Amino acid sequence: MTEQTRTSAIGSTALMIATENENYAAVLTLLAAGAKVNLRAKDGCTALDRATKVSNAPDGDDIALAALLRKHGAQRGQHHSRCRK
């Protein structure tokens, strides 16, 4: 298992955690190191879902993080609506 795919007790990857903490520099570093953008935590959420969860933007996205993740092929999880809670 590589550093980019280790998960926390709830299945969150380092990329998800960096996204939730709105740490753009860490997200960039993890993506450059090959982090997998579409892994899902145990709740079914992806890093892109986490970008949506932390946002205060009207459209629900942390625009910069969401754009960066999408540029790297990120997609929402199957049940992304529950990731916003």
Gaussian input, Z-matrix of N, CA and C with variables (Angstrom, degrees):
# hf/3-21g

backbone

0 1
 N
 C     1     B1
 C     2     B2     1     A1
 N     3     B3     2     A2     1     D1
 C     4     B4     3     A3     2     D2
 C     5     B5     4     A4     3     D3
 N     6     B6     5     A5     4     D4
 C     7     B7     6     A6     5     D5
 C     8     B8     7     A7     6     D6
 N     9     B9     8     A8     7     D7
 C    10    B10     9     A9     8     D8
 C    11    B11    10    A10     9     D9
 N    12    B12    11    A11    10    D10
 C    13    B13    12    A12    11    D11
 C    14    B14    13    A13    12    D12
 N    15    B15    14    A14    13    D13
 C    16    B16    15    A15    14    D14
 C    17    B17    16    A16    15    D15
 N    18    B18    17    A17    16    D16
 C    19    B19    18    A18    17    D17
 C    20    B20    19    A19    18    D18
 N    21    B21    20    A20    19    D19
 C    22    B22    21    A21    20    D20
 C    23    B23    22    A22    21    D21
 N    24    B24    23    A23    22    D22
 C    25    B25    24    A24    23    D23
 C    26    B26    25    A25    24    D24
 N    27    B27    26    A26    25    D25
 C    28    B28    27    A27    26    D26
 C    29    B29    28    A28    27    D27
 N    30    B30    29    A29    28    D28
 C    31    B31    30    A30    29    D29
 C    32    B32    31    A31    30    D30
 N    33    B33    32    A32    31    D31
 C    34    B34    33    A33    32    D32
 C    35    B35    34    A34    33    D33
 N    36    B36    35    A35    34    D34
 C    37    B37    36    A36    35    D35
 C    38    B38    37    A37    36    D36
 N    39    B39    38    A38    37    D37
 C    40    B40    39    A39    38    D38
 C    41    B41    40    A40    39    D39
 N    42    B42    41    A41    40    D40
 C    43    B43    42    A42    41    D41
 C    44    B44    43    A43    42    D42
 N    45    B45    44    A44    43    D43
 C    46    B46    45    A45    44    D44
 C    47    B47    46    A46    45    D45
 N    48    B48    47    A47    46    D46
 C    49    B49    48    A48    47    D47
 C    50    B50    49    A49    48    D48
 N    51    B51    50    A50    49    D49
 C    52    B52    51    A51    50    D50
 C    53    B53    52    A52    51    D51
 N    54    B54    53    A53    52    D52
 C    55    B55    54    A54    53    D53
 C    56    B56    55    A55    54    D54
 N    57    B57    56    A56    55    D55
 C    58    B58    57    A57    56    D56
 C    59    B59    58    A58    57    D57
 N    60    B60    59    A59    58    D58
 C    61    B61    60    A60    59    D59
 C    62    B62    61    A61    60    D60
 N    63    B63    62    A62    61    D61
 C    64    B64    63    A63    62    D62
 C    65    B65    64    A64    63    D63
 N    66    B66    65    A65    64    D64
 C    67    B67    66    A66    65    D65
 C    68    B68    67    A67    66    D66
 N    69    B69    68    A68    67    D67
 C    70    B70    69    A69    68    D68
 C    71    B71    70    A70    69    D69
 N    72    B72    71    A71    70    D70
 C    73    B73    72    A72    71    D71
 C    74    B74    73    A73    72    D72
 N    75    B75    74    A74    73    D73
 C    76    B76    75    A75    74    D74
 C    77    B77    76    A76    75    D75
 N    78    B78    77    A77    76    D76
 C    79    B79    78    A78    77    D77
 C    80    B80    79    A79    78    D78
 N    81    B81    80    A80    79    D79
 C    82    B82    81    A81    80    D80
 C    83    B83    82    A82    81    D81
 N    84    B84    83    A83    82    D82
 C    85    B85    84    A84    83    D83
 C    86    B86    85    A85    84    D84
 N    87    B87    86    A86    85    D85
 C    88    B88    87    A87    86    D86
 C    89    B89    88    A88    87    D87
 N    90    B90    89    A89    88    D88
 C    91    B91    90    A90    89    D89
 C    92    B92    91    A91    90    D90
 N    93    B93    92    A92    91    D91
 C    94    B94    93    A93    92    D92
 C    95    B95    94    A94    93    D93
 N    96    B96    95    A95    94    D94
 C    97    B97    96    A96    95    D95
 C    98    B98    97    A97    96    D96
 N    99    B99    98    A98    97    D97
 C   100   B100    99    A99    98    D98
 C   101   B101   100   A100    99    D99
 N   102   B102   101   A101   100   D100
 C   103   B103   102   A102   101   D101
 C   104   B104   103   A103   102   D102
 N   105   B105   104   A104   103   D103
 C   106   B106   105   A105   104   D104
 C   107   B107   106   A106   105   D105
 N   108   B108   107   A107   106   D106
 C   109   B109   108   A108   107   D107
 C   110   B110   109   A109   108   D108
 N   111   B111   110   A110   109   D109
 C   112   B112   111   A111   110   D110
 C   113   B113   112   A112   111   D111
 N   114   B114   113   A113   112   D112
 C   115   B115   114   A114   113   D113
 C   116   B116   115   A115   114   D114
 N   117   B117   116   A116   115   D115
 C   118   B118   117   A117   116   D116
 C   119   B119   118   A118   117   D117
 N   120   B120   119   A119   118   D118
 C   121   B121   120   A120   119   D119
 C   122   B122   121   A121   120   D120
 N   123   B123   122   A122   121   D121
 C   124   B124   123   A123   122   D122
 C   125   B125   124   A124   123   D123
 N   126   B126   125   A125   124   D124
 C   127   B127   126   A126   125   D125
 C   128   B128   127   A127   126   D126
 N   129   B129   128   A128   127   D127
 C   130   B130   129   A129   128   D128
 C   131   B131   130   A130   129   D129
 N   132   B132   131   A131   130   D130
 C   133   B133   132   A132   131   D131
 C   134   B134   133   A133   132   D132
 N   135   B135   134   A134   133   D133
 C   136   B136   135   A135   134   D134
 C   137   B137   136   A136   135   D135
 N   138   B138   137   A137   136   D136
 C   139   B139   138   A138   137   D137
 C   140   B140   139   A139   138   D138
 N   141   B141   140   A140   139   D139
 C   142   B142   141   A141   140   D140
 C   143   B143   142   A142   141   D141
 N   144   B144   143   A143   142   D142
 C   145   B145   144   A144   143   D143
 C   146   B146   145   A145   144   D144
 N   147   B147   146   A146   145   D145
 C   148   B148   147   A147   146   D146
 C   149   B149   148   A148   147   D147
 N   150   B150   149   A149   148   D148
 C   151   B151   150   A150   149   D149
 C   152   B152   151   A151   150   D150
 N   153   B153   152   A152   151   D151
 C   154   B154   153   A153   152   D152
 C   155   B155   154   A154   153   D153
 N   156   B156   155   A155   154   D154
 C   157   B157   156   A156   155   D155
 C   158   B158   157   A157   156   D156
 N   159   B159   158   A158   157   D157
 C   160   B160   159   A159   158   D158
 C   161   B161   160   A160   159   D159
 N   162   B162   161   A161   160   D160
 C   163   B163   162   A162   161   D161
 C   164   B164   163   A163   162   D162
 N   165   B165   164   A164   163   D163
 C   166   B166   165   A165   164   D164
 C   167   B167   166   A166   165   D165
 N   168   B168   167   A167   166   D166
 C   169   B169   168   A168   167   D167
 C   170   B170   169   A169   168   D168
 N   171   B171   170   A170   169   D169
 C   172   B172   171   A171   170   D170
 C   173   B173   172   A172   171   D171
 N   174   B174   173   A173   172   D172
 C   175   B175   174   A174   173   D173
 C   176   B176   175   A175   174   D174
 N   177   B177   176   A176   175   D175
 C   178   B178   177   A177   176   D176
 C   179   B179   178   A178   177   D177
 N   180   B180   179   A179   178   D178
 C   181   B181   180   A180   179   D179
 C   182   B182   181   A181   180   D180
 N   183   B183   182   A182   181   D181
 C   184   B184   183   A183   182   D182
 C   185   B185   184   A184   183   D183
 N   186   B186   185   A185   184   D184
 C   187   B187   186   A186   185   D185
 C   188   B188   187   A187   186   D186
 N   189   B189   188   A188   187   D187
 C   190   B190   189   A189   188   D188
 C   191   B191   190   A190   189   D189
 N   192   B192   191   A191   190   D190
 C   193   B193   192   A192   191   D191
 C   194   B194   193   A193   192   D192
 N   195   B195   194   A194   193   D193
 C   196   B196   195   A195   194   D194
 C   197   B197   196   A196   195   D195
 N   198   B198   197   A197   196   D196
 C   199   B199   198   A198   197   D197
 C   200   B200   199   A199   198   D198
 N   201   B201   200   A200   199   D199
 C   202   B202   201   A201   200   D200
 C   203   B203   202   A202   201   D201
 N   204   B204   203   A203   202   D202
 C   205   B205   204   A204   203   D203
 C   206   B206   205   A205   204   D204
 N   207   B207   206   A206   205   D205
 C   208   B208   207   A207   206   D206
 C   209   B209   208   A208   207   D207
 N   210   B210   209   A209   208   D208
 C   211   B211   210   A210   209   D209
 C   212   B212   211   A211   210   D210
 N   213   B213   212   A212   211   D211
 C   214   B214   213   A213   212   D212
 C   215   B215   214   A214   213   D213
 N   216   B216   215   A215   214   D214
 C   217   B217   216   A216   215   D215
 C   218   B218   217   A217   216   D216
 N   219   B219   218   A218   217   D217
 C   220   B220   219   A219   218   D218
 C   221   B221   220   A220   219   D219
 N   222   B222   221   A221   220   D220
 C   223   B223   222   A222   221   D221
 C   224   B224   223   A223   222   D222
 N   225   B225   224   A224   223   D223
 C   226   B226   225   A225   224   D224
 C   227   B227   226   A226   225   D225
 N   228   B228   227   A227   226   D226
 C   229   B229   228   A228   227   D227
 C   230   B230   229   A229   228   D228
 N   231   B231   230   A230   229   D229
 C   232   B232   231   A231   230   D230
 C   233   B233   232   A232   231   D231
 N   234   B234   233   A233   232   D232
 C   235   B235   234   A234   233   D233
 C   236   B236   235   A235   234   D234
 N   237   B237   236   A236   235   D235
 C   238   B238   237   A237   236   D236
 C   239   B239   238   A238   237   D237
 N   240   B240   239   A239   238   D238
 C   241   B241   240   A240   239   D239
 C   242   B242   241   A241   240   D240
 N   243   B243   242   A242   241   D241
 C   244   B244   243   A243   242   D242
 C   245   B245   244   A244   243   D243
 N   246   B246   245   A245   244   D244
 C   247   B247   246   A246   245   D245
 C   248   B248   247   A247   246   D246
 N   249   B249   248   A248   247   D247
 C   250   B250   249   A249   248   D248
 C   251   B251   250   A250   249   D249
 N   252   B252   251   A251   250   D250
 C   253   B253   252   A252   251   D251
 C   254   B254   253   A253   252   D252

   B1=1.4485
   B2=1.5235
   B3=1.3135
   B4=1.4576
   B5=1.5208
   B6=1.3040
   B7=1.4621
   B8=1.5244
   B9=1.3360
   B10=1.4569
   B11=1.5250
   B12=1.3370
   B13=1.4560
   B14=1.5261
   B15=1.3066
   B16=1.4677
   B17=1.5086
   B18=1.3081
   B19=1.4561
   B20=1.5178
   B21=1.3183
   B22=1.4568
   B23=1.5241
   B24=1.3101
   B25=1.4636
   B26=1.5290
   B27=1.3326
   B28=1.4700
   B29=1.5269
   B30=1.3233
   B31=1.4532
   B32=1.5076
   B33=1.3182
   B34=1.4639
   B35=1.5183
   B36=1.3224
   B37=1.4542
   B38=1.5328
   B39=1.3118
   B40=1.4705
   B41=1.5241
   B42=1.3245
   B43=1.4627
   B44=1.5279
   B45=1.3037
   B46=1.4688
   B47=1.5255
   B48=1.3071
   B49=1.4643
   B50=1.5284
   B51=1.3394
   B52=1.4719
   B53=1.5265
   B54=1.3172
   B55=1.4656
   B56=1.5201
   B57=1.3348
   B58=1.4633
   B59=1.5190
   B60=1.3260
   B61=1.4642
   B62=1.5312
   B63=1.3346
   B64=1.4632
   B65=1.5274
   B66=1.3253
   B67=1.4588
   B68=1.5281
   B69=1.3289
   B70=1.4572
   B71=1.5306
   B72=1.3201
   B73=1.4673
   B74=1.5286
   B75=1.3264
   B76=1.4683
   B77=1.5239
   B78=1.3307
   B79=1.4688
   B80=1.5208
   B81=1.3303
   B82=1.4722
   B83=1.5254
   B84=1.3221
   B85=1.4625
   B86=1.5203
   B87=1.3150
   B88=1.4661
   B89=1.5285
   B90=1.3269
   B91=1.4611
   B92=1.5288
   B93=1.3267
   B94=1.4641
   B95=1.5250
   B96=1.3281
   B97=1.4678
   B98=1.5335
   B99=1.3285
   B100=1.4564
   B101=1.5164
   B102=1.3191
   B103=1.4657
   B104=1.5273
   B105=1.3031
   B106=1.4606
   B107=1.5234
   B108=1.3237
   B109=1.4665
   B110=1.5237
   B111=1.3103
   B112=1.4624
   B113=1.5191
   B114=1.3296
   B115=1.4635
   B116=1.5175
   B117=1.3217
   B118=1.4639
   B119=1.5142
   B120=1.3139
   B121=1.4631
   B122=1.5277
   B123=1.3153
   B124=1.4677
   B125=1.5215
   B126=1.3373
   B127=1.4672
   B128=1.5263
   B129=1.3280
   B130=1.4610
   B131=1.5146
   B132=1.3310
   B133=1.4602
   B134=1.5290
   B135=1.3329
   B136=1.4625
   B137=1.5323
   B138=1.3183
   B139=1.4710
   B140=1.5269
   B141=1.3307
   B142=1.4579
   B143=1.5281
   B144=1.3225
   B145=1.4676
   B146=1.5201
   B147=1.3297
   B148=1.4607
   B149=1.5230
   B150=1.3362
   B151=1.4691
   B152=1.5191
   B153=1.3008
   B154=1.4582
   B155=1.5182
   B156=1.3105
   B157=1.4634
   B158=1.5241
   B159=1.3172
   B160=1.4626
   B161=1.5163
   B162=1.3058
   B163=1.4539
   B164=1.5178
   B165=1.3005
   B166=1.4599
   B167=1.5229
   B168=1.3377
   B169=1.4560
   B170=1.5291
   B171=1.3291
   B172=1.4635
   B173=1.5229
   B174=1.3295
   B175=1.4664
   B176=1.5229
   B177=1.3330
   B178=1.4505
   B179=1.5098
   B180=1.3187
   B181=1.4606
   B182=1.5232
   B183=1.3320
   B184=1.4566
   B185=1.5193
   B186=1.3064
   B187=1.4580
   B188=1.5235
   B189=1.3175
   B190=1.4637
   B191=1.5288
   B192=1.3222
   B193=1.4681
   B194=1.5174
   B195=1.3115
   B196=1.4621
   B197=1.5267
   B198=1.3264
   B199=1.4687
   B200=1.5258
   B201=1.3194
   B202=1.4627
   B203=1.5281
   B204=1.3192
   B205=1.4666
   B206=1.5279
   B207=1.3284
   B208=1.4760
   B209=1.5218
   B210=1.3271
   B211=1.4731
   B212=1.5328
   B213=1.3210
   B214=1.4629
   B215=1.5316
   B216=1.3293
   B217=1.4562
   B218=1.5134
   B219=1.3208
   B220=1.4632
   B221=1.5190
   B222=1.3248
   B223=1.4573
   B224=1.5158
   B225=1.3066
   B226=1.4645
   B227=1.5203
   B228=1.3347
   B229=1.4532
   B230=1.5165
   B231=1.3028
   B232=1.4560
   B233=1.5262
   B234=1.3258
   B235=1.4577
   B236=1.5202
   B237=1.3249
   B238=1.4639
   B239=1.5171
   B240=1.3233
   B241=1.4712
   B242=1.5309
   B243=1.3199
   B244=1.4595
   B245=1.5220
   B246=1.3020
   B247=1.4545
   B248=1.5191
   B249=1.3032
   B250=1.4658
   B251=1.5075
   B252=1.3100
   B253=1.4658
   B254=1.5102
   A1=107.87
   A2=115.41
   A3=119.27
   A4=110.46
   A5=115.79
   A6=120.76
   A7=111.44
   A8=117.06
   A9=120.35
   A10=113.11
   A11=118.44
   A12=118.88
   A13=113.41
   A14=118.85
   A15=120.09
   A16=108.62
   A17=115.73
   A18=118.72
   A19=111.38
   A20=114.60
   A21=120.85
   A22=108.69
   A23=116.69
   A24=121.62
   A25=111.99
   A26=117.21
   A27=119.62
   A28=111.98
   A29=115.98
   A30=120.36
   A31=115.44
   A32=118.49
   A33=120.92
   A34=110.25
   A35=116.00
   A36=121.23
   A37=109.40
   A38=115.89
   A39=120.34
   A40=110.26
   A41=117.08
   A42=120.93
   A43=110.83
   A44=117.17
   A45=120.45
   A46=111.10
   A47=116.10
   A48=120.77
   A49=110.68
   A50=116.34
   A51=119.76
   A52=110.52
   A53=116.66
   A54=121.02
   A55=110.68
   A56=116.97
   A57=120.39
   A58=111.87
   A59=116.28
   A60=121.01
   A61=112.17
   A62=115.91
   A63=122.65
   A64=112.05
   A65=115.28
   A66=122.20
   A67=108.72
   A68=114.87
   A69=122.06
   A70=111.57
   A71=117.43
   A72=121.02
   A73=111.07
   A74=117.05
   A75=120.20
   A76=110.75
   A77=116.91
   A78=119.99
   A79=109.68
   A80=117.56
   A81=121.19
   A82=111.54
   A83=116.37
   A84=121.20
   A85=111.20
   A86=116.43
   A87=120.52
   A88=111.56
   A89=117.11
   A90=119.93
   A91=111.06
   A92=116.63
   A93=120.95
   A94=111.44
   A95=115.96
   A96=120.94
   A97=112.18
   A98=116.52
   A99=119.63
   A100=115.62
   A101=117.68
   A102=119.86
   A103=109.82
   A104=115.33
   A105=121.05
   A106=109.13
   A107=116.16
   A108=121.04
   A109=114.31
   A110=117.83
   A111=119.14
   A112=114.83
   A113=117.08
   A114=118.63
   A115=108.31
   A116=116.18
   A117=121.06
   A118=110.51
   A119=115.54
   A120=121.19
   A121=107.81
   A122=116.45
   A123=120.59
   A124=112.51
   A125=116.89
   A126=119.99
   A127=112.61
   A128=117.24
   A129=121.71
   A130=114.91
   A131=117.43
   A132=121.91
   A133=111.57
   A134=115.19
   A135=122.15
   A136=109.43
   A137=116.19
   A138=120.16
   A139=110.56
   A140=118.00
   A141=120.55
   A142=110.67
   A143=117.32
   A144=120.32
   A145=110.40
   A146=116.93
   A147=120.71
   A148=110.68
   A149=117.51
   A150=120.78
   A151=109.73
   A152=116.98
   A153=121.77
   A154=110.44
   A155=117.08
   A156=122.43
   A157=112.73
   A158=117.56
   A159=120.57
   A160=113.78
   A161=116.15
   A162=119.55
   A163=114.13
   A164=113.86
   A165=121.19
   A166=109.89
   A167=116.99
   A168=121.03
   A169=110.60
   A170=117.06
   A171=120.75
   A172=114.00
   A173=117.18
   A174=119.32
   A175=112.51
   A176=117.27
   A177=120.77
   A178=115.68
   A179=118.87
   A180=120.73
   A181=110.41
   A182=115.88
   A183=119.62
   A184=101.69
   A185=117.40
   A186=122.51
   A187=112.42
   A188=118.03
   A189=120.51
   A190=111.06
   A191=116.82
   A192=119.31
   A193=111.55
   A194=117.16
   A195=120.49
   A196=110.45
   A197=116.97
   A198=120.59
   A199=110.97
   A200=116.39
   A201=120.40
   A202=110.90
   A203=116.39
   A204=120.07
   A205=111.15
   A206=116.88
   A207=120.33
   A208=110.63
   A209=116.99
   A210=121.43
   A211=110.46
   A212=115.71
   A213=121.06
   A214=112.38
   A215=115.86
   A216=120.30
   A217=116.55
   A218=117.29
   A219=120.58
   A220=111.43
   A221=114.20
   A222=121.65
   A223=108.48
   A224=115.26
   A225=119.51
   A226=109.60
   A227=114.56
   A228=120.30
   A229=110.57
   A230=115.55
   A231=121.61
   A232=112.51
   A233=116.68
   A234=121.13
   A235=109.69
   A236=116.80
   A237=121.04
   A238=113.98
   A239=118.92
   A240=118.99
   A241=111.55
   A242=118.72
   A243=119.17
   A244=112.31
   A245=118.08
   A246=122.21
   A247=111.88
   A248=118.14
   A249=122.10
   A250=112.33
   A251=118.88
   A252=121.97
   A253=111.29
   D1=130.84
   D2=-179.62
   D3=-88.76
   D4=165.78
   D5=179.18
   D6=-58.16
   D7=-34.66
   D8=-176.72
   D9=-71.88
   D10=-15.46
   D11=-177.33
   D12=-116.52
   D13=3.85
   D14=172.89
   D15=-65.80
   D16=147.86
   D17=-178.18
   D18=-127.31
   D19=161.04
   D20=175.76
   D21=-80.64
   D22=-177.29
   D23=179.90
   D24=-60.47
   D25=-28.30
   D26=179.12
   D27=-98.05
   D28=8.89
   D29=175.36
   D30=87.57
   D31=8.92
   D32=178.55
   D33=-77.85
   D34=136.44
   D35=176.28
   D36=-87.22
   D37=169.04
   D38=176.29
   D39=-58.46
   D40=-36.38
   D41=178.70
   D42=-63.85
   D43=-42.40
   D44=178.30
   D45=-63.97
   D46=-42.74
   D47=-178.96
   D48=-66.11
   D49=-43.60
   D50=177.67
   D51=-62.34
   D52=-38.16
   D53=178.44
   D54=-66.06
   D55=-46.40
   D56=179.08
   D57=-59.91
   D58=-32.96
   D59=179.96
   D60=-87.93
   D61=6.01
   D62=179.58
   D63=52.80
   D64=40.41
   D65=-179.23
   D66=-96.93
   D67=84.51
   D68=-175.31
   D69=-57.54
   D70=-42.51
   D71=-178.66
   D72=-62.86
   D73=-41.85
   D74=178.74
   D75=-67.02
   D76=-39.58
   D77=177.61
   D78=-61.00
   D79=-45.40
   D80=177.32
   D81=-58.14
   D82=-45.36
   D83=-179.64
   D84=-62.32
   D85=-45.37
   D86=-179.54
   D87=-65.09
   D88=-40.74
   D89=177.47
   D90=-63.90
   D91=-41.59
   D92=178.17
   D93=-63.38
   D94=-29.81
   D95=179.89
   D96=-84.33
   D97=-2.04
   D98=175.93
   D99=97.57
   D100=20.83
   D101=178.34
   D102=-57.51
   D103=142.06
   D104=-179.42
   D105=-86.35
   D106=117.05
   D107=-171.29
   D108=-77.68
   D109=-19.03
   D110=-174.83
   D111=-108.37
   D112=15.21
   D113=173.67
   D114=-66.92
   D115=150.04
   D116=-179.92
   D117=-115.42
   D118=140.25
   D119=173.42
   D120=-73.75
   D121=175.71
   D122=-179.32
   D123=-59.63
   D124=-26.05
   D125=178.56
   D126=-84.69
   D127=1.29
   D128=178.61
   D129=89.54
   D130=-0.35
   D131=-176.62
   D132=-84.33
   D133=145.81
   D134=175.83
   D135=-106.22
   D136=176.18
   D137=176.47
   D138=-60.00
   D139=-37.90
   D140=178.40
   D141=-64.44
   D142=-38.30
   D143=174.62
   D144=-61.30
   D145=-38.36
   D146=178.80
   D147=-65.21
   D148=-36.75
   D149=176.89
   D150=-61.86
   D151=-35.81
   D152=177.52
   D153=-71.01
   D154=-40.51
   D155=-176.31
   D156=-61.81
   D157=-39.71
   D158=-173.36
   D159=-86.35
   D160=-6.57
   D161=-171.17
   D162=-76.17
   D163=147.42
   D164=168.78
   D165=-108.10
   D166=4.08
   D167=-178.79
   D168=-70.20
   D169=149.00
   D170=-177.77
   D171=-58.16
   D172=-33.52
   D173=-178.05
   D174=-87.83
   D175=1.27
   D176=175.34
   D177=87.86
   D178=2.25
   D179=-179.87
   D180=-113.06
   D181=142.63
   D182=162.46
   D183=-76.43
   D184=102.00
   D185=-166.29
   D186=-56.23
   D187=-47.41
   D188=-177.31
   D189=-65.80
   D190=-46.73
   D191=179.90
   D192=-66.88
   D193=-43.15
   D194=-179.95
   D195=-61.53
   D196=-43.68
   D197=179.47
   D198=-63.01
   D199=-42.69
   D200=179.08
   D201=-62.72
   D202=-45.81
   D203=179.95
   D204=-64.59
   D205=-42.46
   D206=178.80
   D207=-63.20
   D208=-37.73
   D209=178.19
   D210=-58.82
   D211=-29.20
   D212=179.67
   D213=-96.52
   D214=15.06
   D215=174.06
   D216=89.96
   D217=12.66
   D218=-177.80
   D219=-66.79
   D220=144.21
   D221=175.97
   D222=-131.09
   D223=158.74
   D224=176.50
   D225=-73.20
   D226=154.13
   D227=175.88
   D228=-70.52
   D229=165.81
   D230=-176.84
   D231=-60.24
   D232=-35.27
   D233=-178.48
   D234=-118.71
   D235=50.59
   D236=-171.86
   D237=-61.75
   D238=-22.98
   D239=-178.01
   D240=-63.78
   D241=-31.07
   D242=178.84
   D243=-78.64
   D244=-11.41
   D245=179.02
   D246=-76.82
   D247=-11.08
   D248=-177.19
   D249=-85.04
   D250=-6.53
   D251=-176.04
   D252=-77.15

